[in-house]
């Protein structure tokens, strides 16, 4: 099991790299994360919903993703409330306190999923969540040491040195654990190191003396990886002067923002994320991403004045694409009679597409493929609580051909579809990137680095 000293330490990437490395050695390997909190999700081959991080790790292992790889997924709808997805299907909508009470009940589901994977694979690489040092969440824990103790597995602790304080993070984490939990940790990995390695060696020697734990390796900071983020938005977007301008409004419950990754990487696109308090800048195309709380995020859009900016953008000849929840916002109304995403009620939409959406208790989950009206092939997946009568698979367009909406996540991933949509929006020269090839190259690069920098044999022989 891979645990981290904090969120974002690199657990997901480490698990993906181990999955690819062991798969290349001929082992049947599977990833597993007992509990995840993320608004970036995917539809597994068996039809259930899991985090995109586990779907990527399955790709690294060269196997189809299964619902069992992420049996509990939390999808926040507010700062204190989340939809609980169990076994790939919506299970409950709970406040944080309610979920804490539910964890003990979910351990059986988690253990059953894990045992099915252990039966079918040579090796299971488990990813923890957040940090095991969160002692306030220790009771009935299913995400970190509680799970490790339940299945009796060894643990590797990873720390991100790029953020600073990595040695203190390791020592502090160990101090928060019980003696039995500390013994379970077989080694430490230092992640995202930049600089002269010899300057770090005295710190490693001190850490090993202080903790009695072996440093299994130091992984360098790998620039330019193209791997689906578990939750965080991309940072440090490159400005491309004179390029085709694409703007993405970022609302509080943005979901599946991995949809915009092909646009970020496109050589002819200048992608800009616009956050709270920022006006929508001039653009050729505005993309409204998915949302886990569509009515709430639509209210946020209006509070920022972005609705008026969208209408002005269209008057001046711009184009708009809405993805999933973003498409629902573009219709005439969003109805939530059952309070699926908050208080029951209805909200007027932006009125830019001839459609209305009703949120229902049953979630729509499917992998899809088809063709745009231009003939360009696409593939992707649908994850949504809403039903929009009359909507074709490929989506909807406004009468003036300036607004397009679709339920399909990943529609930009296919270069042919990405080129067609950007051509419709006004870009006709640059070719889209092959996102799948970039993912594969990145997974191999991570695995190559781990093979050369980690004590893999020590790790592989670890037994508890």
Secondary structure as UniProt FT lines:
FT   STRAND          2..4
FT   TURN            7..8
FT   HELIX           11..24
FT   TURN            25..26
FT   STRAND          29..32
FT   STRAND          35..37
FT   STRAND          41..43
FT   TURN            45..46
FT   STRAND          49..51
FT   HELIX           52..60
FT   TURN            61..62
FT   HELIX           67..70
FT   STRAND          72..76
FT   STRAND          81..86
FT   TURN            87..88
FT   STRAND          89..95
FT   HELIX           96..120
FT   STRAND          123..127
FT   TURN            132..133
FT   HELIX           135..137
FT   TURN            139..140
FT   HELIX           145..151
FT   STRAND          155..160
FT   HELIX           161..163
FT   HELIX           166..175
FT   HELIX           179..184
FT   STRAND          185..193
FT   HELIX           197..211
FT   STRAND          215..220
FT   TURN            223..224
FT   TURN            241..242
FT   STRAND          244..249
FT   TURN            252..253
FT   STRAND          254..255
FT   HELIX           257..260
FT   HELIX           261..265
FT   TURN            267..268
FT   STRAND          269..274
FT   TURN            276..277
FT   STRAND          285..288
FT   STRAND          290..291
FT   HELIX           294..303
FT   TURN            304..305
FT   HELIX           306..315
FT   TURN            316..317
FT   STRAND          319..323
FT   HELIX           325..330
FT   STRAND          333..336
FT   TURN            337..338
FT   STRAND          345..348
FT   STRAND          356..371
FT   TURN            373..374
FT   STRAND          377..387
FT   TURN            389..390
FT   TURN            393..394
FT   STRAND          395..397
FT   TURN            399..400
FT   STRAND          403..406
FT   TURN            410..413
FT   HELIX           415..425
FT   HELIX           435..453
FT   HELIX           456..460
//
